[in-house]
Structures are given as C-alpha cells and as structure tokens.
Amino acid sequence: MISGKNYIGNTLSAKGLKTYKTFNPVLNTENNSTFTEATSEEIHAAVNLATNAFKQYRKVSGAKKADFLNAIADEILTLDDELIQTYCSETGLPEGRAKGERGRTVGQLRDFAALLKEGSWVEATIDMAQPNREPMPKSDLRKMKIPLGPVVVFGASNFAFAFSTAGGDTAAALAAGCPVIVKSHPMHAGTGEMVASAVLKAAEKTGMPNGVFSNLNSSGIEVGRQLVKHSGVKAVGFTGSIIGGRALLDIASKRKEPIPVFAEMGSVNPVIILPEALKNRADAIAKTYAGSVTLGTGQFCTNPGLILGIKSEVLTKFINCLSQEIVKIDPSVMLHPNIVGAYEKNKERALSQVGLKVTADFDREVKPNYARQAITTVQGNTFLENTTLHQEIFGPFSMVVQCEDAVQLETIISKLEGQLTGTVISDNEELINYSDVIDALQNRVGRIIFNGVPTGVEVCPSMQHGGPYPASTDSRFTAVGVHSIQRWVRPFSFQDWPQELLPKELKDSNPLHIVREVNGKIIIP
Amino acid sequence: MISGKNYIGNTLSAKGLKTYKTFNPVLNTENNSTFTEATSEEIHAAVNLATNAFKQYRKVSGAKKADFLNAIADEILTLDDELIQTYCSETGLPEGRAKGERGRTVGQLRDFAALLKEGSWVEATIDMAQPNREPMPKSDLRKMKIPLGPVVVFGASNFAFAFSTAGGDTAAALAAGCPVIVKSHPMHAGTGEMVASAVLKAAEKTGMPNGVFSNLNSSGIEVGRQLVKHSGVKAVGFTGSIIGGRALLDIASKRKEPIPVFAEMGSVNPVIILPEALKNRADAIAKTYAGSVTLGTGQFCTNPGLILGIKSEVLTKFINCLSQEIVKIDPSVMLHPNIVGAYEKNKERALSQVGLKVTADFDREVKPNYARQAITTVQGNTFLENTTLHQEIFGPFSMVVQCEDAVQLETIISKLEGQLTGTVISDNEELINYSDVIDALQNRVGRIIFNGVPTGVEVCPSMQHGGPYPASTDSRFTAVGVHSIQRWVRPFSFQDWPQELLPKELKDSNPLHIVREVNGKIIIP
C-alpha cells in the first residue's frame, strides 16, 4: 500500500534518485518501504499546482470545506489498523498512543469543520455608510478574514498524526482556504503517505481542486529550504527544534517577499513548587512529576525540564523522592536512533557542567534506542551564571534548581527564554505572596498551569500553545485549537462594494447567520 | 516652548553632540529650534525605563488606560494654535489639514479609550473544566490577550499627527498595555516634542508609571537601528518607505529574539476603469482622479499611482482629459526639500523608461519645494516587461496602463506587488464580467473600493489598512482602526487558575460585563 512516492496533487511521482527508509526503533531495524525524495522539479510542480488550486479553493464555501475536512477524518479512520501499525513501526510508540493521537487528529479536523459550518470565525465587521455625515460622507466598509495562499507544513518527529500530514497546521490551513504542501517528516514517511492518501481521497470525494494538497518526501533539509524560498508559498507551519524552526524563519525573512513562519519550537516548561506545597505533599508531587517527565519518553514539547524551588529541607526531600520515583519507571523507547543519540549527547553535556549534581541516572542496561531517564539539581547562582543549563534536553530529563529565596526565584524566571508553559504548585493561598514571581512567569510563557503538569495539551478554543520566542516564532498566534486558523488568514475590506457581489458573510441579509460586529456592536443572529 | 531635547520618560535630556533643525518648505528656510539626537546611553535609558514601566503598566485596568488615552487627547487639544502652527511650519501643510489630522488623531485616541472601557477586545475565551470526562478529565482553560512589552514607534514623514508621536501605532500600543518609545521623525521634531509633552502630562495626571512613554530625537537611521536591536524592545511600528521598513524588518529578524515589525510601506494603489464606465463618464472620472492624484501633493500612501484600462478610444479620451485636468490644478508644496527632490528624481527615472509617454507635466515655474504633477501612459506589454514602472513614485504622479484586453488586465494585476488598495470603476453591472480580474485584484490588495478613490482612509473597525508585502510587512494586521491593537498583544491561557487570582476578564462572574466565548458559544452579557 505504501508506494514511497511523492503526491504532487493527486498524482504519485518519484523522479528523484535520493531514497531512504524509515526505522523501527523497537525492533532496531529499518522498515521495508523505500521513499524517494522530491526533486526541485517536483517541488515546483506541487507549488504551481497549489497556486492554481488556490484560485478556486479560496472561494469554496465554509460548508463545503467542512465536508472536505470531515471526509479527511473519515478516510483516516478507514485506514484503520494498517495505519496504526505503520505509525507504531515508524515511531516506536505504543498502539494506545497511536489510537489516542489519531483520535485527537480526527477531532481537530472535525473541530475545524464545525467552525466552518458555524462560520463566525471570519470576524465579519461592518460599518455602514453615512452619506450625510459632515464634513465628509462616510463610505460603507465591510471586513472579513480571507486566506493567505499556499501554506507549507512541516511534519513533526514527535507527533506523526497530530502535528504532521493532516495535523493541526494542515487542518487550520485547509479550513482557512489555503492549499497545503506537506514536507513529510523522514522518520515517519510511510505514515505520512498513508494519511496523504486519505486527504487526497477526501479531496476527490468532495470535489476539491487538484493541488489543494501535496505531500513531498524529504530525507534532509533541502526540500524544506526550497519550499520556503519558493515565491508561490505564502506561509509556513513548523513544529520541531529551535535550530530547525529558526533556519526556516531566516530563509523566509530573507525572501524578496518575506512570509509568515509559525514555528512551535523548544521549551523547558518551568515548574515552580512553592514552600507550603512542598511541606504538605513533596512525595505526591514527586510521584506525579516522575510520571510527567517520563511521559512519552519525555518527547513532548511541554515536558517539564526545569523545576524550581526555594532551598530547604523539604526541597531536598522532594529531589530525593523524585529521583527515587523516576528510576522505578521502566525506560521506554525513543522515536529514532538519532533522537536517542541526541538525548544522550545533550544529557552528557549537561552532566559535565560545573555545579550540576546528578541525583538519578537510570544505570541498568537498556535495550537499543531506549532512553535512560535522569534527574539533576543545581544551585540558583550556578544556574543563573550558566545559560547552557537553560537549554532544552529533549527526552526524559529534568533539573531541579534550588533558589536562595523568592527574589532569586523571580530573577531566574525573568532571565529564562520564552516558554510554552509555566506551572505553579502551591497550597493554602501561598500564591498571593508570590505575585512578583507569577508576573515574571506570565511574561515568559504562553500558558500558566495551577497545581497540574504541563504535559497534556487540551485541544479547545481557550488553549494557547505557543509563547514568546523561542517557544514559538510569533507569540501572537497559537498552534492548537481553532483559533490557530488566524495564522493563515488576513483581514480584507470591501468599500462601497455592491451588495450582490459581496461575500455572503458581509451581505446585509446575513444569509449565513453568523455573529458579526455591525457599527461597533456585536450582533448575534 | 520647544526644548529640542529627548524625553526619557518624563525627563528632558540632551546628552548628545549631534544636532539638527527642521525645515519650513513654504518659506524655504530652517525653523528656529535646534534638536539634539539621542545618544546610545539615552536610548538604553529609555528602553530600560519602558521595561520597568511595563511591569506596572501591563496590569493597569482598561478603564484607567482609557482615562490616560482620553487625557492625551485633551492635552493635545490644549496645545491649541501653537501646535497647529508648529505642524504647519514643519510640514508645509495648510492649517485646515493640520486641524483635520489633529481631529483624526484625537479621535483615534478616544476610539481606543472607548474600546478599553467596553473591554471585550481581549477576546476572553473560556472552556470550563469537565472533571468527569472520559478517558481523561478536562482542565479549566481561560484565554485572553495580554501585551507584548515595550513597542518602538517610528514617526511618519507624511502624517506628523496621525501616524507619529501619539498617532495610531502609539494609541494602539498604549491601549494594549505596552509602553511606547517614539523615534521622532526628523522633519517634524518640534511637533513631535510638543505632542510628547502632551502624552507625558496625561501620563502624570492619570498616574501612569514613568517610562510608559519616551520620545527620542534622531536625524538619521542610527537611533532607529539601535532601538530595534535592543533586547528590551518587543515590537516595532513603522509607516514610511519600503527601504526603511524593510531595513527594520531585517534588523528585527536577525535578533537573537526576533520581534514582530508592523511596517506600512509603499503602494501604487491600482485603479481599474472598466469600459462601460469610461464610455459613460470619462470626463467626470478624469476630474475626480486629477483631484485624488494631487490631494495633499500626492503624499498619501493611498495615492492612485496606477490606473488601468482596456485600450480604446474612450480610454484615450480619458487620458487626455485627466492630463488636461491635472495641469489646471495649482501645484502645491511637498513636506521637505528632500521629498520634492526624491519625487523629481523618481519622476525623471520613470519618464526616461522606453515606451512611457508623458501626457501631462506641469511645465510652468513653481516655487521652491513645490511639486510639478504629471500623468504618463504606457502600453500593457511595456508595463509587463519593465518592473521599474511598477514602483511607487511618492508625489502627484500617475500612470495609465493601456491593456490589450481583459486577459492582459488580469495578468498585469496578478504580477503587481502587494498593495494597500485596489479600486474598480464600473457601470451597469459590467463588473460581473470581470470576476477573474477582481479575484486577481483581491489577491494583491488589503482593501477594494467600488466607484470611489483610494485616498481617504476612514478610521473605523472595518477598515483594513495594510496588505500583502510590500504594502505591509505582515498582511495579517491593520494599521488603522481599533483592530490594530492586535499587533501588540498575544493570547495567554490560564489552566485551573484560582478564581480569585484570575484577571477580571476571565472570572466566572464576568464583572466587566464583556462579550466572551464560553464553552464554544459567544455570550453577550
């Protein structure tokens, strides 16, 4: 069923000479299928097809785009067990996770379909003419959001379904009215091709123009570079490393026509444990966090890589407890030999830093590609002086910083780079005494969590998944939830435009019955 | 009253050695005051003060920020005739324009004050907890917009009030909760200082933190460069040339922490005149456009620099008529000798292009700094081949392109760079026969106008002032109207946060009575 070819629109194509295979990290062996990397010619063909498709697709009604998205969800489910097995063989993740992530992916598609059917997301804003206004008559002005054009989506290594081929970025871009060209992630090219076939089947069934979706194979960085440079591409979505995301941002910024890049990148997701909470329940918190640090072998972008407390006996007790708990957990496999290799290397580098103390490092033999979890601790001063310690280590690793006092805690928070999340563990209303710490934290993160764990990103409208750089390249947008559609659209005004030629969203009669702002007032139909 | 010094917060400072004066283009002589350019030390002091002020200002309530903005408007009006005279002496613009633009500026401030008092602009979104959800309980999530941090605003040469010191960018940033550092425009530094004094008086009267606003003098590009590079600056607003805006975007993109730059730059604002309209009223359209091309000596970013029609006798008649009408208009003064110099140079360069025919060039003697308006025409093929002809010529200049047919018209439109506006002049429902042309136009512009002129930008929520690059650096935002606040804010989520510590906008009780999205439904209180 897997051809190993690129989809240039709905046509399979493999003109290139560069081939590669995916890898099963559990079996520690290559998978069978051979994938052919897209050539410059194929990249060009995909972008041109998308540019042509955009002419039609941008005018497709919300209801029809909703049918398309729902059909993608249906087709993904139709692939059933074969897709789940391919996912597992290319990621090493267990079947439960595969099914859960598939459910999330299908759910995202259906959420956007519902958004489109409801229709108010275009933020229709109407200011009616005032022909008799003095000293100048006022024109009739009507504004709504329209799509940017073809969007390139980069598959993420750690979410082969939910942030890849038909994941959040793709669902949001297709919902917006933008054709999508996926740069498939090389670690799960087979999963990518299968999902791409589902998207294209859905496009055909619902009458979408050819070129609304393409899927390009790539083993290195060249296909991505060429795509982001291409003048026909109007925006980019990426989930992955800071180095990768920044490279794409730099390419996009240097274009003759710079384009928006939304990259969701690294984060250490600081967790602040306040003294009362530590006093009351150090053991329980340690147990919870041993689980959160190792969840999915630490391969979530919201993994808690940094835990901060104020130096005390109970903090020491917490560190010991967390260290004991974490080595009780059976090591698990990472996505790919390269990823476990990078993890071990980054961990080594961290452990070699002066002043860092290792309190847990799983030291029994592990199977190939399995990651050995570790907990470390460091004094606040040392952490402040050495920014190497601020960097993310992608994997089941966390560092507990022992701050001198609340002032140092605030200083450390304010010196951190931008983060996806910040968490506060607190008891008995002690939080109100730490308002400066919380303010500093709010200024560095996109989402703040009370008495929970950062792992687990709920897909709902009020979720902010993003944050100040380098958590994302543009903190003004989210990667998760239906509001993420705003990344791919722009406001557009019609001035004195004839009623009969206005889009339905802006006609006086409001035939789509959407919520609109009319003459400064929100009107619910 | 004008000191020539910088405002570092509320302190006047002039530590530098570099000085300059502004110029009165009508009298063709320098004005009296001497301005001292800000030093690196002063730039640093202003940014640090803004960073500190942000800690408090970001938490100031909407109602109090509204008082601040209204107080700025009041203080600007208090400066009365002295301010108007300073504006006129530094721009050469007539008193009527000065008063009109002051009215617009004051109006913008009051619009944002009203937006803050109403409060719904934060887009509060709430998804309540579902503790019993299967397979996993759902957390309580609440999201709203929060400010980015200190914003640098560059004064625009052509709008000393409305797009400068306390203009749209500043009003939007202060409304958002961001401190503002203005890089004053050297051509109207005196107007800038006076308006800055009004802002600071208002800040003092309404109890805003020192550093919420600074005003820095600058005669060249160095102050702006240093500001955009400064790690304490979190966003940039600019109105001006493509070269200037792009230079700032490039600096911002190369920072360790890239920051958003919203630059509203050049545009030729294409106007399409369809055959029926030409047949019916070539004379009247010509008269209207002679006025629009020369309005404010062609110094509006929405100036119609490109007029497109399909080759015919009536188009020839229109060109003749427009040419006759435009030379009937008395030439007027430009803002500065440098600007009239650039206009004459750019016009020369255009006129020297092969195939361009000059049909009107005001040839009588004009006073110093007055611009001689011109109309030119060119065949569609020639225009398509020579992209030099696509460039904006800032001033009272326009070019009529004679297209072979509707297909060539569409081709030309689709090859244009991004534009602020596109206008269609059309009669008797002929528009429906040109849907491909209109689609192409919509894809290249931010606002589309029917049977009007692009000059005149209404300040209202449904106005889109921006557009695809290079009309702006980010087509997803507007520079005009209250929605422009979205440039300076980011979404922020609270997860399971205690009710008593949530911002008022997100509390269950909705004490501010704002419109919110709750569990997927828009709720009007």
Chai-1 contact restraints between the chains, C-beta under 6 A:
chainA,res_idxA,chainB,res_idxB,connection_type,confidence,min_distance_angstrom,max_distance_angstrom,comment,restraint_id
A,T125,B,P461,contact,1.0,0.0,6.0,A-B,restraint_1
A,T125,B,S462,contact,1.0,0.0,6.0,A-B,restraint_2
A,I126,B,S462,contact,1.0,0.0,6.0,A-B,restraint_3
A,D127,B,C460,contact,1.0,0.0,6.0,A-B,restraint_4
A,D127,B,S462,contact,1.0,0.0,6.0,A-B,restraint_5
A,L141,B,S462,contact,1.0,0.0,6.0,A-B,restraint_6
A,L141,B,M463,contact,1.0,0.0,6.0,A-B,restraint_7
A,R142,B,S462,contact,1.0,0.0,6.0,A-B,restraint_8
A,K143,B,S462,contact,1.0,0.0,6.0,A-B,restraint_9
A,K143,B,Q464,contact,1.0,0.0,6.0,A-B,restraint_10
A,S253,B,S253,contact,1.0,0.0,6.0,A-B,restraint_11
A,E257,B,Y469,contact,1.0,0.0,6.0,A-B,restraint_12
A,R447,B,S493,contact,1.0,0.0,6.0,A-B,restraint_13
A,I448,B,F494,contact,1.0,0.0,6.0,A-B,restraint_14
A,I449,B,Q495,contact,1.0,0.0,6.0,A-B,restraint_15
A,F450,B,D496,contact,1.0,0.0,6.0,A-B,restraint_16
A,F450,B,W497,contact,1.0,0.0,6.0,A-B,restraint_17
A,G452,B,D496,contact,1.0,0.0,6.0,A-B,restraint_18
A,C460,B,D127,contact,1.0,0.0,6.0,A-B,restraint_19
A,P461,B,T125,contact,1.0,0.0,6.0,A-B,restraint_20
A,S462,B,T125,contact,1.0,0.0,6.0,A-B,restraint_21
A,S462,B,I126,contact,1.0,0.0,6.0,A-B,restraint_22
A,S462,B,D127,contact,1.0,0.0,6.0,A-B,restraint_23
A,S462,B,L141,contact,1.0,0.0,6.0,A-B,restraint_24
A,S462,B,R142,contact,1.0,0.0,6.0,A-B,restraint_25
A,S462,B,K143,contact,1.0,0.0,6.0,A-B,restraint_26
A,M463,B,L141,contact,1.0,0.0,6.0,A-B,restraint_27
A,M463,B,S493,contact,1.0,0.0,6.0,A-B,restraint_28
A,Q464,B,K143,contact,1.0,0.0,6.0,A-B,restraint_29
A,Q464,B,P491,contact,1.0,0.0,6.0,A-B,restraint_30
A,Q464,B,F492,contact,1.0,0.0,6.0,A-B,restraint_31
A,Q464,B,S493,contact,1.0,0.0,6.0,A-B,restraint_32
A,Y469,B,E257,contact,1.0,0.0,6.0,A-B,restraint_33
A,S475,B,R490,contact,1.0,0.0,6.0,A-B,restraint_34
A,R476,B,R490,contact,1.0,0.0,6.0,A-B,restraint_35
A,T478,B,P491,contact,1.0,0.0,6.0,A-B,restraint_36
A,R490,B,S475,contact,1.0,0.0,6.0,A-B,restraint_37
A,R490,B,R476,contact,1.0,0.0,6.0,A-B,restraint_38
A,P491,B,Q464,contact,1.0,0.0,6.0,A-B,restraint_39
A,P491,B,T478,contact,1.0,0.0,6.0,A-B,restraint_40
A,F492,B,Q464,contact,1.0,0.0,6.0,A-B,restraint_41
A,S493,B,R447,contact,1.0,0.0,6.0,A-B,restraint_42
A,S493,B,M463,contact,1.0,0.0,6.0,A-B,restraint_43
A,S493,B,Q464,contact,1.0,0.0,6.0,A-B,restraint_44
A,F494,B,I448,contact,1.0,0.0,6.0,A-B,restraint_45
A,Q495,B,I449,contact,1.0,0.0,6.0,A-B,restraint_46
A,D496,B,F450,contact,1.0,0.0,6.0,A-B,restraint_47
A,D496,B,G452,contact,1.0,0.0,6.0,A-B,restraint_48
A,W497,B,F450,contact,1.0,0.0,6.0,A-B,restraint_49
A,V515,B,I522,contact,1.0,0.0,6.0,A-B,restraint_50
A,I522,B,V515,contact,1.0,0.0,6.0,A-B,restraint_51
